[in-house]
Amino acid sequence: MELENNILTLSRQLLVNVDTAHRRFQYSKEKGVRGDFHSEVKPFADEVKLAADAWRESAANWVKNNRPKNLHANQIETAADYLEVISVQAFFPETSKKRFLDQVQSVEFILNSMIIAIEQSAGQPGS
């Protein structure tokens, strides 16, 4: 259960990070302002990478051991990779809006699917 709680905590934290990145992206697009690399981009990207790496490892192990119906190891990898990209691209107005929003939507879907899968498995007998 500790692994599940860790994944739930990380998933929720990463959803907050995605929301922060999305809001920052909207600001960058509207104002045409790039984020300062050392004071904004790097600290945020480092924070997200740390959480995404921890989530990637824990979530991949959980998926491998529990085999939820609608969640696969490659989705975990994709989401973690997209998280790293989003956390940097959010600060640049020249970032492709369509690609950015598609990646945000994909990450949110996978993180939410992970949360649902864990919550459902916790409610099943024998878990």
Disulfide bonds with the S-S distance in Angstrom:
none
